[in-house]
Amino acid sequence: MIRPRWQGLNPSVGARGWRRWDQLIAVIAAANFGWVIFDISYIPLRNFWLQRNLYPIPSFALVIPLPWLPDLTPVYDPVKGIVPHRDTQNYLDQFHAMDQLIVENGLSTAEATEKLINQQRLTVELIETNPFLSSGNAGALEKLKNRLRSRANTDSAREAAVQLLSKPHLQASGWDAERQFWLQQILPLVEINYWRGIDESGQPTDLSWRIDTPFQLLFLLDIGLRTWRLKRRYPAIRWRDALLRRWIDLPLLLPVARWLRVIPVTERLSRAGLIQLEPLRAVISRGVVALLAMELFEVITVRVVDALQQLIRSPRLPQRIRGFCSYQGTDQNEDRELVELLRLWMPLLLSQVGPNMRPQLTALGEHLLFQSLNQTVIPEPLRGVAGIQQAESALSRQLAENLVDSLLGLSKGAGNQLERRDPALELLSNEAFNRFWEELARSLEQGPVLERSQELLASFLEDLKRSSFQQLRAQGDVDELIRELDGLSFSPPTGQPKRQA
């Protein structure tokens, strides 16, 4: 296909400026959608952002630390109304104070003993009160209890906490070894607990709208500019219709279901030329269209066949046949158009198409006459004589030529006659057609043929419908249809060599 000249022109300065604006807004919309995904997933993934540890297989103690990731929790916790839980934060503060005291002064001091007893009490309270319920991290407490039981080799988490924080156990095992156990396996589970505030509506505090509002205002400005550009391009369009053309941008302005912004963001990136979605769209649309086409064809087939069956089974079938008569019609213009169409085509077929086929018709008639004479007139012993065969062939040719010339002369004369308007001929033809439909309708009304014909035709259509559906189901594999479409679309034309890979 030849490219139009206007497509080869460089875009104007204004068009380039709007394209740069569209690309900028598309990039901003993509960044906003990335933030939306982060905001939606922040609460479920807060433990990951807090500790930056990846657990590929949750059932195994396999940890992949990611220390190069920044700790975003101090910055984003206030946006979600998250503050440290008083109980777990007090537990962490008391443990670090005890750890510092023991590292500096050892386990033999009375103050260290007091700190150990206090930490035992806090650990037992942590197990009994379960402050993790408020943040939805009840599983963290179960992990904590299991690790305490496994470390102390006992069935009770409370007894394990008291044993692991007792002075005799720490003196026997050494504080350095036990300290690593608490810092690496127990305290990280305590750190993930938090408290989230409740706003006046009874919902968890969420201030992310403060971040999203500037984006929404920018998107609203862009929608207004796009509407104005469309109105300027098509002055006849109404402002309401121009604005409705941008219905796909509605998710950009909604504060709920923000994940739907993937639709307008993808559309903007594609229109700005930043991503190429045409191959994916073609694949998806081809599958959907192929499936819908098969379903639609089945529905149309059923409706057409059912309509024909209802028409055939109707007791008013003779009246409908009689309605084909010209005097029964209501649209006289339709009758005149049909008569005019016949008046144009009949002379064309009789005076031009038929005479131009004289050689073919003559050869066909000669062959048929020769076969007839050879089988019926000439005795079998004389059929092999060369002179008789030549005479028979000449006679067949002469008869065929005379017959064809007579028929073509008659058809040409009839065609020339039909080219001229003949009111008498039109009246006689109209009366003949009307008489045919009248006699057919009267014969159906008087005899038993109508009911039997209706049954046979309805049964024939039912069998046709079932056989058609069976054939469609047998050949109705969508994948096979898509492969056939791919073959038609990507196969080289016949006669052209295939391109080597």
N, C-alpha and C positions, 0 to 999 in steps of 0.2 A: 504494500500500500504506500502511495506517495505521501510524504509528509507535507502538510500545508505550509505555505510560505511563512505564515505568521508564527509558526512554531520555531522557525529557525532564527527569529529576531531575538536580540538581547532584551531582557526585561528592562523596563524603565526604572529610573531611580526610585520612584515611589513604590513600584512593585518590589524592588530589592529591599527597600526599607521595611515594608510590611513583612516580607519573608524573614528578615533578620528578627523582627519583633516576634513573629510566630515561633521561630526557633528558640528564642530566649524564653518565651512563656512555656514552651514545651519542656525545656530543660528545668525550669523552675517547678513546673507541675510534676515532673519525674522526681525531683528532689523532695517535694512535698509528699508525694506518695511513699517515697522511701522512709521519710520521717513518720508517716502514718503507720506503716508496717512496724517500725521500731516502737512507736507509742503503744500500739495494740498488743505487741508481744512483750512489752517491758515487764509487766507484772509476772507472767508465767516464766520469763527468763531472767528474773532479777537475781536469782542465785548464781547464774552463770556470769552476769555482769559484775557481781560482787566479788566472786572468787576467781573468775577467769580460768576455770577448770572445765575440761571437756571429758564427759564420761561416754565413750562410744558404746559400751555394753553395760547397761545399768546393773545387771545381775553380777558383774565381776568388778573387782576393785581396781579397774584399769583407769588411770587418770592421765590426761594429757594437759599439762599446764600451758596456758597461753599468756605469759607475763607481759608480752609486748602490747596486749590490748589495754586501753585506758580504763580506769575505774570511773564509770559514769554515774555510779549510785549517789555520790555526794551532790552532783549537779542535778540529777533527774528525780531523786527521791522527793524533794519539795514539790515538784510539779504534780506528783501523784499523791501528795499529802502523807508521805511516809516519814515516820519518825522512829527512833530506836525504842524498842519495848523496854519499859522500866525494869521489869524483872530480869530479863536476859541481859540487859546492859549492866545492871547492878552485879549480876553474876560474873560478867566479863571483867568489870572493874575490880571486884574483890579478888578474882583469880590472879590478875596481873599484879595487884598489890602484894598478895601472898607470894607470888613467884619472885618478885623483886626482893622481898624480905628474906626469903630462903636463900636466894643466890648470894645475897650480901652477908648474911649472918649465919646461915646454916639451919639445920633442923633442931639443934639442941636448945634453943632459946625458948622461954615461956611464951613470948609473943608469936613465934612460929607455930607453937602448939595451939594457941588460941586461933590463929588464922586457919589452921588445918581443920579444927572442929567447926569453925564457922563455914568453911567451904563444904564440909560434909553436909551440914544442915541445908545450905543453899542447893546443893545437888539433889538431895532428897526432896526438897520442896519443888524443884524444877520438874522432877519425875512425877510427883503427885499432882501438881496443879496444871501441868501441861499448858504453858502460855503460848505454845505454837499454834493452837487452834485459831486464834484471831487472825493469823496471817495465812492460814491454809497450808501450813507446813507440818501437819501432824506426823507425817512420815519421818521427818527429821528426828523427832523424839524417839521413835521406834529404832532408828539406826543408832542413836546415842545409847539406848538401853542395851541393844544387842552387842555393841562394842564394849560396854562396861562388863557385861556378863562374860564375853569371850576373854577379856583381859584378866578378869579375876577368877575365871573358871568356876562360876557359880550360876545358879538358876534365878537368883533374885537381883534385880538391878539396884535396889536400895542397899542390900548387903554388899554388892560389888562396889558401889560408890563409897561406902564407909570403909571398906577394906583397902581400896586403892589410895585413899587419902589419910590412912592411919600412919602414925609415926613409925611403928615397927616395920610396916611394909616398905615405907619409903627409905628407911635406914638400911633395910636388907637389899633392896633393888637399886638404890641410888636415885637421887632426885633428877639427875640429868636424863636418865633413860625414861623415867615416868613423865618428866616434863615434856619430852618430845611427843609422847603418846597423847597428852592432853592438848598440846598446841596444834598437832597435825590432824587428830581424829575427832576430838570432842569439841573444842572451841569453834572450829569452822561450822559445825552444825548449829551451835548456839548463835553464831553471828548472823545467820540468815533470817532469824526471826525479827519481826518488826511490828509496829502498830500503825494502822492507817486510819486517818480521821474520817469523820462523817460530816457531810454538809447539811444545810437546812432542809433539803428535800429527802434526807434519809439515805442518800447514795454515797458511796465512797468518794472522798475528795479527789477531784481531777481538774487541774488548772491548765490542761493542754490546750484549751480553747484560746488562751492568751497567745500561744504560739501560732495556732492555726488561723486566727482572725486576720492578720496581715495578708496571708496567702489568699484567703477567701475574698478580701477586698480587691486584691490584684486580679483574681480570676473574674470577679464581677466587672471590673473595669475592662478587661479583655473581652468579655462577652458583649458588653455594650459597644465596644469598638468594632467587633465582628458584625454585630447587627447593623451598625451605621454603615459599614463598608458594603454589606449586602443590599441595604436600602439605596445607597448611592449607585450601586451597579445596576439594580433593577428598580427604578423609581416607582413602577406601578405596584410593587408589593407593599402590603400594609406593614406597619411597625410590629403588630402582633404576630403576623405570619413570619416576619423576618426573625423575631425573637424566638418563636417556636422552632425555627430551623436549628437552633442550638440547644435542643432538648438533651442532647448527649452530654452537655456540660453540667447538668443539674447535680450529679454527685459531688462536683467540686465545691458546691455551696452548702451541702447538707452536713450538719454536725454529727449525724448518726450514719451507721453503715458506711463508714469512710473507706472501707476496702473496695467499694464499688468504683472508686476513683481510677481503678486500673483501666476501666473502659475509656473515659475521656482522655486519660494520659496516653494510652496506646494510640488512640485516634490522632491526637495532636502530634505525637512523635512521628507517626507514619506520614501525616500530611506535611509536616515540616521537612521530610526527607532524612530524618536522623536514624530511622530504622526501616528495614524493608520487610513488610509483612505480606506482600503479594503472593509469594509461594505458599505460605501457610494458609492465607485466605482462600487461595485457589483449591488447595487440597480439602479444606473443611467444606467449602461451598460445593465442591464436586460430590463429596459423599452425601451431604444433606440433600442436594438437588436430585441425585440419583435415587435416594430413598423416597423422597417426597414424590418424585415423578412416578415411581412404581405404585405407591399408595394412591396417588391421585388418579392414575389410569385405571386402577381397580375400581375406585369409587365411581368414576365416570362410566365405566363399562356396566357396572351394576345398575346405575340410574337409567342409562339408555335402554338396557335390555328390559328392565322392569317397566319403563314407560311404554315400550313397544308391546309387552305382554298385556298391560292394562288396556292399551288401545285395541289389541286384538280380541281380548275377552269382553270388551264392552258390547252390550246389546245394541248400541247405537252405531255399530260398524257400518251397516248399510246406509244410514243417514250421512255418515262421514264420507263414504264413497260417493254418494250422490252430491256431496258438497263440492266435488271436483268439477261439476258442471259450471259453465261460465255464468249462467244466470243465477247460480246459488252464491257466487262470490260477492264479497262486500267491497273489495278493493278493485275497482275497474282499471286503475292505472297498472296494477300488477298483470291483469289479463292483456292489456295492450302491449306491455313490455314483452310478455311471453310470445304473443303473436308476431311482434316485430323481430324478436330473436329468431323465430322459426323462418320468417320471411327472408332474413339475411343468410341463414345457414343452408337452407334447402337449395336455393339456386347455386350456391358455392359448391356444394357437394355434387349436384347433378350436372352442372355445366362446365366445371373446371377440374375438380378432383377426379371424377369418373373418367372423362375423356383422356386425361393424362396417364391413366393406368391401362390404356388399350393394349400395349404389348404384353403386360403381365396377365391381363385377363384373357387375351387370345391364347397365350401359351398354356394357361391353366385349362381353358375350355378344350384346346386341342388334345391335351393329355387325357382328360376325362373321356372325351369322345373316342379316342383311339383305344383306350382300355375297354370301353363298352363294346365297340365294334369287334375288337379282337376276341372278346370272350363270348359274345352272344350271336353275332352275325356270321363270322368266318368259321367254317368247320375246322375241327382240330387237325386233320391231315394237311390242310392248306395253309396253316398258320406259319409254317416255316419257309414258304416260298417267297423269294425276294421280291418278285414283281408284285405279288399280292400285298406284301407289307408296304411297299412304296405307294401303291394305289390307295391303300387304307390310310396311310399317313397323309397323303395329299387330300383325300376326301375329308379327313378329320380337320385338317388345317382350314380347308375351304368352309366347312360347316361352322367351325369356331369363329372364323373371321366374320362370316355373314351374321352369325348370332350376336357376337359382341358388337358389331357395327350397328345392328338393329337396336339392341338395348341401349347403346350409348347415344345413338341418334334420338331415341325416345326420351332418355333422361336429359339430354341436352335441350331438346325441345321443351320438356316439362320445366327445366330450370329457367330457360328464357321466358317461359310463360309466367313462372312464379316471380320473376324479377319485376314484372309489371304488376301494378296494383290491380287486382281483379276482385271487386266487391262480391260478385257471385261465388267465386272460388272460396273466399274467406267465409262467406255465409255457409256454403256446403260443408267446408271443413269443420266449422264450429258446430254445425248440426250433427255431423258424424261423431265427433268426440262426445258431445252431450248425450247422444243416443247410446254410445258404448257404456258410459258410466251409469245411465239410467237402467239399461238392460242388466248390467252386472249387479246393481243394487237390488233390482226387482227379483232376479234369479236367486240371490242369497236369501231374501226375505221369504220366498215361497217354498223353497225346497229344504231338505235336511242337511244341505251342504255347509251352511253357515256354522252350526255348532261343531260339526266334525272338523271343519277347517280351523276353527278357533282352537280346538284341542290340539290338533297336529302342529299348528304354528307356534302355540305357546310351549308345547313340549320341545319342539325344535329349538326355540330360543333358550329354554332352560338347559338343554343339553349343550348348546353353544356356550352359554355362560359358564357352566361347570367345566367343560373342556378347556375354555380359555383360561379359567383360573388355575386349573391344573398345569397348564403349560406355563403360565406366568410363575407359579410357585416352583416349577421344575427349573425354569430359567431365571428365577428372580433373585439370584445371589447378587447382593449389592457389590461385593468385592469383585465378582466376575464382570459386572457392568462397568465398574471403575477401571478395571484393567483393559476392557475393550475401549473405553474412552481414552485412556492413556495411549493405547496403540494407535488410535485415530489421530491423536493430537501430536505425538512425538515420533511416529514412524516417518521415514523419508518418503517422498512421493515415488510412485512407480517409475522406473527408468533412471532414477538418480542414484549414484553409488552412496553407500553408507559411509559416514565419516569415521575414519579410524580413530580409536581411542589413543 
